[in-house]
Amino acid sequence: MNDAATGAFLLFFIGIYLFVMVVFMIMWVMIWAFTIALILLMLAGFVLWVFMLIDCINREEDDFPPMFDNPKNTWILILAISFAVGFYWLAAIIYYLMVKQKDKEEARSEKQEARSK
């Protein structure tokens, strides 16, 4: 092989090596970004679950929508079991939509009634 062919051969493999290294670095950054995003989502779900559990414990029995015979204990049990199973974030979102959101809607309607009087 002559020197020109050897130089072109080396440049080709150096280029491939650099390309592969850049691709692996980009993949590494994407994997870490995805991992950090998942950790942040899990933490946000846990914080929401804690707030919904505290709201459930502090809420009076009469403040729950009439869904079950004993709604307060049922929701506490649902939230506790969901944490044990690993779907705490889903139970917290469902509790928020079914109980907490209705509480906010009732407060809005009461404010509108007070304004209209």
Rosetta constraint file for C-alpha pairs under 8 A:
AtomPair CA 1 CA 5 HARMONIC 6.33 0.50
AtomPair CA 1 CA 6 HARMONIC 6.52 0.50
AtomPair CA 2 CA 6 HARMONIC 6.28 0.50
AtomPair CA 3 CA 7 HARMONIC 6.01 0.50
AtomPair CA 4 CA 8 HARMONIC 6.17 0.50
AtomPair CA 5 CA 9 HARMONIC 5.99 0.50
AtomPair CA 6 CA 10 HARMONIC 6.15 0.50
AtomPair CA 7 CA 11 HARMONIC 6.11 0.50
AtomPair CA 8 CA 12 HARMONIC 6.05 0.50
AtomPair CA 9 CA 13 HARMONIC 6.43 0.50
AtomPair CA 10 CA 14 HARMONIC 6.01 0.50
AtomPair CA 11 CA 15 HARMONIC 5.97 0.50
AtomPair CA 12 CA 16 HARMONIC 6.28 0.50
AtomPair CA 13 CA 17 HARMONIC 6.00 0.50
AtomPair CA 14 CA 18 HARMONIC 6.12 0.50
AtomPair CA 15 CA 19 HARMONIC 6.08 0.50
AtomPair CA 16 CA 20 HARMONIC 6.11 0.50
AtomPair CA 17 CA 21 HARMONIC 6.15 0.50
AtomPair CA 18 CA 22 HARMONIC 6.13 0.50
AtomPair CA 19 CA 23 HARMONIC 6.20 0.50
AtomPair CA 20 CA 24 HARMONIC 6.14 0.50
AtomPair CA 21 CA 25 HARMONIC 6.12 0.50
AtomPair CA 22 CA 26 HARMONIC 6.16 0.50
AtomPair CA 23 CA 27 HARMONIC 6.16 0.50
AtomPair CA 24 CA 28 HARMONIC 6.03 0.50
AtomPair CA 25 CA 29 HARMONIC 6.23 0.50
AtomPair CA 26 CA 30 HARMONIC 6.18 0.50
AtomPair CA 27 CA 31 HARMONIC 6.09 0.50
AtomPair CA 28 CA 32 HARMONIC 6.27 0.50
AtomPair CA 29 CA 33 HARMONIC 6.04 0.50
AtomPair CA 30 CA 34 HARMONIC 6.03 0.50
AtomPair CA 31 CA 35 HARMONIC 6.10 0.50
AtomPair CA 32 CA 36 HARMONIC 6.06 0.50
AtomPair CA 33 CA 37 HARMONIC 6.09 0.50
AtomPair CA 34 CA 38 HARMONIC 6.18 0.50
AtomPair CA 35 CA 39 HARMONIC 6.22 0.50
AtomPair CA 36 CA 40 HARMONIC 6.17 0.50
AtomPair CA 37 CA 41 HARMONIC 6.19 0.50
AtomPair CA 38 CA 42 HARMONIC 6.12 0.50
AtomPair CA 39 CA 43 HARMONIC 6.18 0.50
AtomPair CA 40 CA 44 HARMONIC 6.11 0.50
AtomPair CA 41 CA 45 HARMONIC 6.12 0.50
AtomPair CA 42 CA 46 HARMONIC 6.15 0.50
AtomPair CA 42 CA 89 HARMONIC 7.87 0.50
AtomPair CA 43 CA 47 HARMONIC 6.14 0.50
AtomPair CA 44 CA 48 HARMONIC 6.16 0.50
AtomPair CA 45 CA 49 HARMONIC 6.08 0.50
AtomPair CA 45 CA 88 HARMONIC 7.29 0.50
AtomPair CA 45 CA 89 HARMONIC 4.66 0.50
AtomPair CA 45 CA 92 HARMONIC 7.67 0.50
AtomPair CA 46 CA 50 HARMONIC 6.19 0.50
AtomPair CA 46 CA 88 HARMONIC 7.01 0.50
AtomPair CA 46 CA 89 HARMONIC 6.37 0.50
AtomPair CA 47 CA 51 HARMONIC 6.27 0.50
AtomPair CA 48 CA 52 HARMONIC 6.12 0.50
AtomPair CA 48 CA 89 HARMONIC 7.15 0.50
AtomPair CA 48 CA 92 HARMONIC 6.30 0.50
AtomPair CA 48 CA 93 HARMONIC 7.84 0.50
AtomPair CA 49 CA 53 HARMONIC 6.03 0.50
AtomPair CA 49 CA 79 HARMONIC 7.73 0.50
AtomPair CA 49 CA 88 HARMONIC 6.18 0.50
AtomPair CA 49 CA 89 HARMONIC 6.04 0.50
AtomPair CA 49 CA 91 HARMONIC 7.57 0.50
AtomPair CA 49 CA 92 HARMONIC 4.81 0.50
AtomPair CA 49 CA 93 HARMONIC 7.97 0.50
AtomPair CA 50 CA 54 HARMONIC 6.16 0.50
AtomPair CA 51 CA 55 HARMONIC 6.08 0.50
AtomPair CA 52 CA 56 HARMONIC 6.00 0.50
AtomPair CA 52 CA 92 HARMONIC 5.99 0.50
AtomPair CA 52 CA 95 HARMONIC 7.04 0.50
AtomPair CA 52 CA 96 HARMONIC 6.95 0.50
AtomPair CA 53 CA 57 HARMONIC 6.17 0.50
AtomPair CA 53 CA 76 HARMONIC 6.89 0.50
AtomPair CA 53 CA 79 HARMONIC 6.79 0.50
AtomPair CA 53 CA 92 HARMONIC 7.89 0.50
AtomPair CA 54 CA 58 HARMONIC 6.10 0.50
AtomPair CA 55 CA 59 HARMONIC 5.84 0.50
AtomPair CA 56 CA 72 HARMONIC 6.68 0.50
AtomPair CA 56 CA 75 HARMONIC 7.09 0.50
AtomPair CA 56 CA 76 HARMONIC 6.64 0.50
AtomPair CA 57 CA 72 HARMONIC 7.51 0.50
AtomPair CA 57 CA 76 HARMONIC 7.21 0.50
AtomPair CA 59 CA 63 HARMONIC 6.50 0.50
AtomPair CA 59 CA 64 HARMONIC 7.73 0.50
AtomPair CA 59 CA 72 HARMONIC 7.87 0.50
AtomPair CA 60 CA 64 HARMONIC 7.39 0.50
AtomPair CA 60 CA 72 HARMONIC 7.84 0.50
AtomPair CA 61 CA 70 HARMONIC 7.95 0.50
AtomPair CA 61 CA 71 HARMONIC 7.12 0.50
AtomPair CA 61 CA 72 HARMONIC 5.84 0.50
AtomPair CA 64 CA 71 HARMONIC 6.46 0.50
AtomPair CA 64 CA 72 HARMONIC 7.04 0.50
AtomPair CA 64 CA 99 HARMONIC 6.43 0.50
AtomPair CA 65 CA 71 HARMONIC 7.73 0.50
AtomPair CA 65 CA 99 HARMONIC 6.64 0.50
AtomPair CA 66 CA 71 HARMONIC 7.09 0.50
AtomPair CA 67 CA 71 HARMONIC 6.59 0.50
AtomPair CA 68 CA 74 HARMONIC 7.40 0.50
AtomPair CA 70 CA 74 HARMONIC 6.11 0.50
AtomPair CA 71 CA 75 HARMONIC 5.98 0.50
AtomPair CA 72 CA 76 HARMONIC 6.24 0.50
AtomPair CA 73 CA 77 HARMONIC 6.05 0.50
AtomPair CA 74 CA 78 HARMONIC 6.09 0.50
AtomPair CA 75 CA 79 HARMONIC 6.03 0.50
AtomPair CA 75 CA 95 HARMONIC 7.73 0.50
AtomPair CA 76 CA 80 HARMONIC 6.07 0.50
AtomPair CA 77 CA 81 HARMONIC 6.01 0.50
AtomPair CA 78 CA 82 HARMONIC 5.98 0.50
AtomPair CA 78 CA 91 HARMONIC 7.19 0.50
AtomPair CA 79 CA 83 HARMONIC 6.36 0.50
AtomPair CA 79 CA 88 HARMONIC 6.61 0.50
AtomPair CA 79 CA 91 HARMONIC 6.01 0.50
AtomPair CA 79 CA 92 HARMONIC 7.07 0.50
AtomPair CA 80 CA 84 HARMONIC 6.49 0.50
AtomPair CA 80 CA 88 HARMONIC 7.99 0.50
AtomPair CA 81 CA 85 HARMONIC 6.15 0.50
AtomPair CA 82 CA 86 HARMONIC 5.87 0.50
AtomPair CA 82 CA 87 HARMONIC 4.98 0.50
AtomPair CA 82 CA 88 HARMONIC 4.68 0.50
AtomPair CA 82 CA 90 HARMONIC 7.96 0.50
AtomPair CA 82 CA 91 HARMONIC 6.26 0.50
AtomPair CA 83 CA 87 HARMONIC 6.05 0.50
AtomPair CA 83 CA 88 HARMONIC 4.50 0.50
AtomPair CA 84 CA 88 HARMONIC 7.89 0.50
AtomPair CA 87 CA 91 HARMONIC 6.49 0.50
AtomPair CA 88 CA 92 HARMONIC 6.09 0.50
AtomPair CA 89 CA 93 HARMONIC 6.23 0.50
AtomPair CA 90 CA 94 HARMONIC 6.19 0.50
AtomPair CA 91 CA 95 HARMONIC 6.00 0.50
AtomPair CA 92 CA 96 HARMONIC 6.06 0.50
AtomPair CA 93 CA 97 HARMONIC 6.19 0.50
AtomPair CA 94 CA 98 HARMONIC 5.96 0.50
AtomPair CA 95 CA 99 HARMONIC 5.53 0.50
AtomPair CA 95 CA 100 HARMONIC 6.75 0.50
AtomPair CA 96 CA 100 HARMONIC 4.66 0.50
AtomPair CA 96 CA 101 HARMONIC 5.79 0.50
AtomPair CA 97 CA 101 HARMONIC 5.09 0.50
AtomPair CA 97 CA 102 HARMONIC 7.24 0.50
AtomPair CA 98 CA 102 HARMONIC 6.43 0.50
AtomPair CA 99 CA 103 HARMONIC 6.38 0.50
AtomPair CA 100 CA 104 HARMONIC 6.52 0.50
AtomPair CA 101 CA 105 HARMONIC 6.27 0.50
AtomPair CA 102 CA 106 HARMONIC 6.15 0.50
AtomPair CA 103 CA 107 HARMONIC 6.29 0.50
AtomPair CA 104 CA 108 HARMONIC 6.23 0.50
AtomPair CA 105 CA 109 HARMONIC 6.26 0.50
AtomPair CA 106 CA 110 HARMONIC 6.14 0.50
AtomPair CA 107 CA 111 HARMONIC 6.24 0.50
AtomPair CA 108 CA 112 HARMONIC 6.25 0.50
AtomPair CA 109 CA 113 HARMONIC 6.15 0.50
AtomPair CA 110 CA 114 HARMONIC 6.15 0.50
AtomPair CA 111 CA 115 HARMONIC 6.18 0.50
AtomPair CA 112 CA 116 HARMONIC 6.20 0.50
AtomPair CA 113 CA 117 HARMONIC 6.45 0.50
